[in-house]
Every structure is written in C-alpha cells, then in structure tokens.
Amino acid sequence: MDEYAWPTDPEASAADTVQESWAATVAALPAGARITGEVIGRRPFGVFIRIDGVPNAIALAEITAMPHGMDLPALGAFVSGEVLWHADHNYQVKVRLDEWRAANE
C-alpha cells in the first residue's frame, strides 16, 4: 500500500459512521483531552489516527503543529497527544502529538 493512501482495512470507520457519531465524539474528546491511538493514514499534510476507546473517531495531526526537521510517524505507529479542537466541517479531531510538543520544549 502506498504510504499516503487512505486505509482500507476493515477496522477503519466509514465516513458516514464517523459523521453519525460526531456529537458523541465531541462530547467524549473535549479540547485538552489526552488521546492515544494508531496511525492509520499518512498524507503530505499530516497523519490520521484511530483513537483508542472512541472507535468511530478520526484524529488528524497536521504538519502545521510539527516542529521543523521532524518526520511524520509511520503507518501503524502508536502515538499519544492532546485534542486541540474539532473540525465540524469534516468531522475530524485535531490533535498535537506529544513527540512534537516535546521537541519544541
């Protein structure tokens, strides 16, 4: 699989399921909440993460929050971070990864 392809595995939630679960996702993951999960998609602009404990939620860690000189986490990597905000228009939980925050300190 191309590292920048969207995952096609059976555990990846379908877009309609993510949308239908959006209100519950926002309630379960307020800004400042801690998350852990697996990188399930890589794009040139960031990584998509399947969030542990919230099966129908998709997080996006964008490169705009990544320190200069760092690489995106690999597909299948387990990561942790903090919820920054919610993108209602595309049903994404925006996060900053802990490894990115640590590199800035």
C-alpha positions in Angstrom: 0.0 0.0 0.0 1.2 3.5 -0.8 2.1 5.2 2.5 -0.1 8.1 1.5 -3.2 6.0 0.7 -6.3 6.1 2.9 -6.6 2.8 4.9 -8.8 0.1 3.5 -8.7 -2.3 6.5 -12.0 -3.4 8.0 -11.2 -1.5 11.3 -11.2 1.9 9.6 -14.6 3.6 10.2 -16.6 4.6 7.1 -17.2 8.3 6.6 -20.9 8.0 7.3 -20.2 6.3 10.6 -17.8 9.0 11.6 -20.3 11.7 10.7 -23.2 9.9 12.5 -21.1 9.6 15.7 -19.8 13.2 15.6 -21.8 14.6 18.5 -20.7 11.7 20.7 -17.1 12.1 19.6 -17.0 15.8 20.5 -18.6 15.0 23.9 -16.0 12.3 24.6 -13.0 14.2 23.4 -13.1 17.9 24.6 -10.3 20.2 23.9 -7.4 19.4 26.2 -8.3 15.7 26.4 -5.5 13.2 26.1 -5.6 10.6 23.3 -3.7 7.6 22.2 -4.1 5.7 19.0 -2.6 4.1 15.9 -1.6 6.0 12.7 -3.9 4.6 10.0 -3.2 7.1 7.2 -0.4 9.3 6.1 -0.9 12.3 3.8 1.6 15.1 2.9 -0.3 17.4 5.3 -0.3 15.1 8.3 -1.4 11.7 9.8 -4.8 10.3 10.5 -5.1 8.4 13.8 -7.7 5.8 15.0 -8.3 6.9 18.6 -8.3 4.3 21.3 -11.6 4.0 23.1 -13.5 6.1 20.6 -13.9 3.7 17.6 -15.8 6.0 15.3 -13.5 9.0 15.7 -10.7 10.0 13.4 -7.9 12.4 14.6 -5.7 14.4 12.4 -2.3 15.6 13.4 -1.3 18.3 10.9 2.2 19.2 9.9 1.5 22.8 10.9 1.9 21.6 14.5 5.0 19.5 13.7 8.4 21.0 14.5 10.7 21.7 11.6 13.0 18.8 10.8 10.8 16.1 12.2 9.2 13.3 10.2 5.6 12.2 10.3 5.0 9.0 12.3 4.9 5.8 10.3 1.8 3.8 9.4 1.0 1.5 12.3 2.9 3.7 14.9 1.2 4.2 18.2 1.1 7.8 19.3 -0.3 10.0 22.0 -1.3 13.6 22.1 -3.8 16.3 23.1 -7.0 17.4 21.5 -6.6 20.9 20.2 -10.0 21.5 18.6 -12.8 19.9 16.4 -13.2 20.5 12.7 -17.0 20.2 12.4 -17.0 20.6 8.6 -15.1 17.3 8.1 -15.6 15.5 11.4 -12.0 15.5 12.5 -10.5 15.7 15.9 -7.4 17.9 15.6 -4.5 16.9 17.8 -0.9 17.8 18.5 1.3 14.8 19.1 3.3 14.6 22.3 6.6 13.9 20.4 6.1 17.2 18.6 5.4 19.2 21.8 8.5 17.6 23.5 10.7 18.7 20.5 9.6 22.3 21.0 10.5 22.4 24.7 
